Amino acid sequence: MSEPRSAPTVGQVVLGKRLQELREKAGLKREQAAQVLRVAPATVRRMETAEVALKVPYVRMLLDSYGVIGSELEAFISLTEEANRPGWWQRFHDILPDWFSVHVSLEGAAEMIRAYEPHFVPGLLQTEDYARAVMQTGAIGKAGPKEAERHVALRMERQSLLNRPEAPRLWVVMDETVLRRPVGEPSVMRRQVDRLLESTEMPHVTLQISEFASGHHPGTYGPFVLFRFAVPELPDMVYVEYLTGAVYLDERIEVASHLEAMDRMAAPGGNRTTHKGNPPRFPQGALICMDRIYNGMRATDLGTEGWRKPWSGGNGGNCVEVMKLDDGRVAIRQSKDPDGPALIYTRSEITAFIQGAKEGKADFLVS
């Protein structure tokens, strides 16, 4: 009997479907294929649905009975041997549950990944410190510090797929809650926001923020991920996670419902803030929370380049310096204390202050 596997690889899923197609093309029923192998028909079904590993001798016998010969047969055998090799994520078998092992395999094979996340930054875009804070406070069973670090290492390695030559397109819709809810120390959130801004510079990454002002939308029921694949044997698939596991949906009506919900959330117009190749614009409410994250941080943490003195004064060199941030806000620091705290203001706040100063409304500060 074929050996069971805790979680199939995408290659095994594809080859299982191809075995079924070849059997049906040969006009054989599962019972007839089972007689060739001297096994129960259920074993053939499990091979075709990737519920068990594919033994090369069994595959060779089936292909021979299906009329597959020569180079086509040997190519199929080579693919079987390759599909049976453990994925890189099997190094994390000690902490990786079966239900998520499938997710990692699908993630690596997808040509498009669309995700809605109402609570946290998606794992593919998390910084190491943010992921660690989530793991330390989140529901990960009885995992201790060492196990939590292994979870973080797995998450960081998953992100390498975004740097592949043929990286999948990643399209994320995040709820405004993600930016408002602090995870870890303020420095952790600062680096995470910077990571989001950096990720949107990648041509294959699209990030959208669903604002509170947009009201109720189809995604308010919970997070989900849509996978789309280049190989025809793999249909679109939906991943829905709950506290202690996940379900994978591939029925057409279920996938279509989730796809419609995602399309409605990602549709232009309304209060969906999109960034792809242009300076990002975060919701005003989220900016208030981000100001709490950034205000008081060391000015040098914002970078050493880009600071300018808007004017010169005759006060011995003491002067404020300003820097325009990527998201349109303005940072202010004391020129003689570059390591001191920086204050962050929105564009409208700076505009109002400058206008007020021109009108003499700030004269009392120097009188």
ZANU-569386 format. One record per residue: residue in three letters; x, y, z of N, C-alpha, C in turn. Coordinates in steps of 0.05 Angstrom, whole numbers, plus 5000, padded with zeros to 4 digits. Layout:
REM residues N
ALAXYZXYZXYZ;...
REM end
This chain:
REM residues 367
MET501749765000500050005000501850255000;SER500950464987502450714986502650835013;GLU504950965019505451085045503851335048;PRO502551375072501051625076502951855081;ARG502052095075503552335080501752515097;SER503152675115501552855132500253075116;ALA501753175095500653385078501853355051;PRO500353365029501353325003502753574992;THR504653534974505853764960504153824936;VAL504454064926502954144902503553954879;GLY506053874877506853694855505253424857;GLN504853324881503353074884500353124877;VAL499353354883496553414876496253414846;VAL498153544832497953564803498253294790;LEU500253134799500652864788498352684793;GLY497152704817494752544823492552594804;LYS492052854798489952924779490652824751;ARG493252834743494052734717493652434715;LEU494252284737493751994737490851934733;GLN489052094745486252054742485452104713;GLU486452314701485852384673486752154654;LEU489152054659490251834642488551584645;ARG487651524670486051284674483351314659;GLU482151544662479551584648479851584618;LYS482151694608482651694579483051414569;ALA484151234586484550954578481950794581;GLY479850914592477350784595477250584618;LEU478850614638478950434661477550554685;LYS476250384700475050474726477150434748;ARG476650554771478450534793478850234801;GLU476650084800476849804807478749654789;GLN478749714763480549584745483449664750;ALA483949924756486650014762487549884788;ALA485749844807486549724833487349434829;GLN486149294809486949014804489749004793;VAL490649204778493349214768495349224790;LEU494749374811496549414834496049204856;ARG493849054854493048864875492449004901;VAL491049224899490249384923487349434921;ALA486249564942483449634943483049884925;PRO480649914913480050154897480450414912;ALA480050404938480450644954483350744953;THR485250564950488050644948488550804923;VAL487350714901487650864876486351144878;ARG484051154892482751414896484551594912;ARG485851484933487551654950490051744935;MET491051574917493351664900492451894882;GLU490151874871489252084853488452344867;THR487852324892487152574907489452654926;ALA491752534922494152614937493852574967;GLU492252384975491952325003494152135013;VAL495552004994497851835001500151904982;ALA502551844990504951884973504751704949;LEU506051784927506051634903508551454902;LYS508151194904510451014902511150974872;VAL513651014866514550994838513750734825;PRO514150504837513350244824510450234818;TYR508750344836505850344831505250534807;VAL506450764807505950954785506750824759;ARG509050694758510050574733508050354724;MET507050194742505049984734502550114723;LEU501550324736499150454727499550574699;LEU501750714696502250844670502450644648;ASP503650404654503850194633501150094626;SER499350064646496649964640494950184626;TYR495750434629494250654616495250704588;GLY497350554579498450584552500450804550;VAL501550894572503651104571506350964570;ILE507951024549510450884546512651084538;GLY515050974537517351124527518051374543;SER518751584528519651834541517551964558;GLU514951934550512852044566512651914593;LEU512951644594512951504619515251584637;GLU517651594625519951664642519851954652;ALA518652134636518352404645516452414669;PHE514252254668512352254690513752134715;ILE515351934712516751814735518652014747;SER520052174731521852384741520352594757;LEU517952664747516352864761515352744787;THR514752484788513852354812516052364833;GLU518452294825520752294844521252574855;GLU520952774837521253054846519053144865;ALA516553064859514353144876514453004903;ASN515752774905515952634930518152744949;ARG519852914937521953034955520653234974;PRO521453224999520253405019520753705011;GLY518753875015519054155010520854275031;TRP521954515025523754645044522454675072;TRP519854715072518454755097518354515115;GLN519054275104519154035121521254055143;ARG523154245140525154285161523854385186;PHE521354495183519954605206517654415215;HIS518054155209515853965215515253955245;ASP517154035262516754025290514754225300;ILE514354445285512454645294510254705273;LEU510554585249508754645227506454445227;PRO503954535233501654355232501054275204;ASP499754035201499153935174497454135158;TRP495554255171493654425157495054675146;PHE497254765158498754995147500954915128;SER501854665130503854565111502754585083;VAL500154525080498854545053498854835044;HIS498355015062498355305055501055385044;VAL503255305057505855385048506455275020;SER505555025016506054904990504455044968;LEU501955114973500355254954501455534949;GLU502355664970503455934968505855944949;GLY507555734951509855724934509355664905;ALA506955544899506255474872504455664858;ALA503255854873501256034862502556244844;GLU501056334824501956554807500656814817;MET498456794832497257024845496156944872;ILE496657124892495657094919494157344926;ARG491557314932489957544940489057484969;ALA489457674987488857635015487357875027;TYR485457805044484158005060484857955089;GLU485858155103486758125131485558355148;PRO483658285166482458495182483858545209;HIS485758385216486958405243489958465244;PHE491458325227494358355228495458395200;VAL497958495199499358505173499758215164;PRO499258155138499557885128502457785133;GLY502657525137505257415143507457475123;LEU506657485097508657535076509757825077;LEU508558005093509458275094510258355122;GLN510458165140511158235168514158255172;THR514958435190517758445198518258225219;GLU520758165224521357955243520358025271;ASP520758275279519858365306516758365308;TYR515458445287512458445288511458155289;ALA512657975273511857695274512357575302;ARG514657655314515257545340513257645361;ALA512457895359510458005378507757865374;VAL507057815349504457665344504657385356;MET506857255352507156975362507156965392;GLN508357165405508557165434505957215447;THR504157365434501657435446499257295434;GLY499757165410497557045396496956765406;ALA494956645394494156375401495756165385;ILE497956075396499555865383499755625401;GLY497655555415497555325432499455345456;LYS500955135461502755135484505655185476;ALA506155305453508855355444510355545463;GLY512755475469514455635486516155825469;PRO518055965482519756155467521256035444;LYS522355795447523855665426522055605402;GLU519755495408517855435386516855695372;ALA516455905388515656155376517756265357;GLU520356235364522456325346522556155321;ARG521855905323521755735299519455825281;HIS517255905292514956005277515856265262;VAL517356435276518256685264520156625241;ALA521956435245523956355224522456255199;LEU520356085204518855985181517556205166;ARG516356405181514956625168516956795151;MET519356835162521356995147522156845121;GLU522456585123523356435099521156425078;ARG518656425087516456435067516556685050;GLN517556905061517557155047519457165024;SER521356965023523256955001521956924974;LEU519556814973518156784947517557044933;LEU517457264949516957534937519357634922;ASN521657514927524157604914525057414892;ARG523357214885524057034864523857174837;PRO525357084817525257204790522357214779;GLU520856994784518056984775516256974800;ALA516457184815514857204840511857214834;PRO510257104851507357134847506457414852;ARG504257484840503057744846501657734873;LEU502257914890500957924917499158174918;TRP496658124923494658344924493258324951;VAL493758514969492858504996490858735002;VAL488658665014486858865025486958835055;MET487859045069488059055098485959235109;ASP484859165131482959345145484559555159;GLU483359795162484560015177485359935205;THR483959735216484559635243487459545246;VAL488559435224491359335225493259565232;LEU492759805221494560025226493960155253;ARG491560125263490860255288491660085312;ARG491659815309492159645332495159625336;PRO496259705360499159685365499859395370;VAL502059305358503159045362506059075372;GLY506559005396509259045407509759335415;GLU512359395418513159675425512759855401;PRO512660125406512360315383514560275362;SER516960205370519160165351518459935332;VAL517059725342516259505326514259595304;MET512359755312510359855293511560045273;ARG513560205282514860385263516260225241;ARG517760025249519059865228517159715211;GLN514859635222512859485206511559675186;VAL510959915194509860115175511860165152;ASP514360195160516460245139516560005120;ARG516259765131516359525114514059515095;LEU511759605103509459615085509959815062;LEU511160045069511760245049513860135029;GLU515759995040517859885022516659665004;SER514959505014513859284999512159384975;THR510959614978509259714957510959834934;GLU513559844937515359924915515859684897;MET515159444905515559214889513359204868;PRO514059164842512059184821509858974822;HIS510258754836508258544837506658544863;VAL506958764879505458774904503559014903;THR501058964910498959164912497859164940;LEU497759394953496759404980494459604981;GLN492159514992489859694995488959695024;ILE488059935033487059965060484060015059;SER482559845072479659885074479060055099;GLU478160295094477760495115475160445131;PHE475260525156472760515172470460665159;ALA471160885146469061045134467560905112;SER468660685102467260535081465060365091;GLY464960335118462760185130463059885126;HIS460759745129460759455127461459365099;HIS462859145097463559035071463658725074;PRO463758585051463558285053465758155069;GLY468058285072470358165086470158175116;THR468158305127468058335156467558075171;TYR467057855156466657595169469357475178;GLY471557545166474057425174476157425152;PRO478657355158480757355138480557115120;PHE481557145095481656915077483756985055;VAL484656775042486756795021485756644996;LEU486056774973485356644947487956584933;PHE488256334924490556244908489656194879;ARG491256284861490856224832493456104821;PHE493255894805495555754795495755754765;ALA498155724755498655724726497955454714;VAL498255234730497754964719494754914719;PRO493754804697490854764694489754554713;GLU491454374723490454164741489654274768;LEU490554514775489954624801487854854798;PRO485554814809483455024807484055244827;ASP482755474824482955684845482155564872;MET483455654893483055544919482855764940;VAL481155724960480855924982481855795008;TYR483355945023484355855049482956025070;VAL481655895089480256035111481255915137;GLU482456085153483655995178481956055202;TYR481955875221480555925247482555875269;LEU481655875294483555885317485355645317;THR484455405311486055165314486455015288;GLY485855135266486154995240485355165217;ALA484755035195483955175171482354995152;VAL480955105134479554955113480455065086;TYR480454885066481154955039478754905021;LEU477855105007475455094991476255104962;ASP475254904946475754914917473254864901;GLU470954844914468454824900467955084886;ARG466955064861466755304844465055524857;ILE462755454869460955654880462255784905;GLU463855634921465055754944467355944936;VAL468955854916471056024907469956284894;ALA467856254879466556484865465556684886;SER464356584908463356764928465556924941;HIS467756794947470056934960471357124940;LEU471457044915472657224894470957474891;GLU468257444891466557674889466857864912;ALA467157744937467557914960470158064958;MET472257934949474858064946474758284925;ASP473458224903473158434882471658674891;ARG469558634907468058864917469659024937;MET471358894953472959034972475259194958;ALA476159074936478459194922477559394900;ALA474959414896473959584874474859874878;PRO475560024857476260304860473860464869;GLY474460694881472260864890471760814920;GLY469860954931469360924959471661014976;ASN472160864997474360935015476460715016;ARG477160604993479260404992481860554983;THR483860555000486360694994488260494981;THR489060554957490760374942493560484938;HIS495560314939498260394932499460184915;LYS500260274891501860104874503460294855;GLY505960344862507660504845507260804850;ASN505560894868505161174874505561214904;PRO506061464913506361514941503761424956;PRO504061264977501661164990500161375006;ARG497561345009495961525025494461355045;PHE495061385071493761235091491261385101;PRO489261235110486861365121487561565143;GLN486061785145486661985165486561875193;GLY484661705199484561585226486961415232;ALA487961275212490361115216492761295220;LEU492861525206495061705209495361805237;ILE493061855250493161945278494561735295;CYS493861475291495161265306498161245299;MET498761285273501561265264503161495276;ASP501861725280503261955292504161875321;ARG502461725335503161635362505561455360;ILE505761295339507961115335510561265330;TYR510361475313512761615303513661845321;ASN511761995332512462235348514162155372;GLY516362295376518162235398520362045390;MET520361925367522461755359524961915352;ARG527261785352529661925345529562015316;ALA530362255311530162365284531862205265;THR534162105274535961955257534661685248;ASP532761585264531361345256529761375230;LEU529161625224527761685199529561695175;GLY532261685181534161705159535961955163;THR538261935151540262155153540162345129;GLU538962255108538762425084535862535081;GLY535662755068532962875064532263095082;TRP533863145103533363365122534263625109;ARG532563835112533164105100532564325120;LYS534164535118533464775134531864955116;PRO529264995122527565155105528365455104;TRP529865545125530865815125533165825145;SER534766035143537066075161536366305180;GLY537366275204536966485224539566575235;GLY539466805248541966915259542266855288;ASN541666605296541766525324543966325330;GLY546166365317548466185322548265915310;GLY546565885291546365625278544065455288;ASN542765535309540465385319538165415299;CYS537165205290535065215270533564955269;VAL531064965260529664715256530264605228;GLU530164345226530464215200527964055195;VAL527264035170524763885163525463675142;MET523763465141523963265121521263165113;LYS520763145087518263045077518362745076;LEU516562605089516462315089515062215065;ASP515461955060514361825036511361845035;ASP510061845058507061845058505862125058;GLY507562335054506562605052506762765078;ARG507262635101507462785126510262925128;VAL510563095148512963245151514163205179;ALA516763145179518163115205519763365211;ILE519963435236521363675245523263595268;ARG525763705266527763645287529463895292;GLN530863895314532764115320535464045307;SER536464235291538864185275541264115292;LYS541564225316543864165333543463915350;ASP541163795348540663545363539363345344;PRO540963255324539763065304538862795315;ASP540062725338539262475351536862505370;GLY535962755372533762815390531062725378;PRO528962775392526262695383525362855358;ALA523862715341522662845318519662865322;LEU518463075312515563115313514563075285;ILE512262935282511162875256508463015253;TYR508063155231505563295226504563215198;THR501963225196500763175169501063415152;ARG500663375126500863595107498963825114;SER496463755121494563965127495264115153;GLU496463975172497264105197499464305192;ILE501464235176503664415169502664645153;THR500864595134499764805118498265015135;ALA496664915154495165095171497065255189;PHE499165135199501065285216502465505200;ILE503465435176504865635159502965865153;GLN500465805146498566015139498066185163;GLY497766055186497266215211499566395218;ALA502066295214504466455219504566695201;LYS503766655176503766885157501767095165;GLU499567005178497567195186498067315214;GLY500467245225501167355251500067215275;LYS498766985271497466845293499466705311;ALA501966695303504066565320505966775332;ASP505267035329507067245339507467235369;PHE505367135383505467135412507766945422;LEU508666755405510766575413513466715417;VAL513866945403516467075404516167355416;SER513867425426513467695437514267705466;
REM end
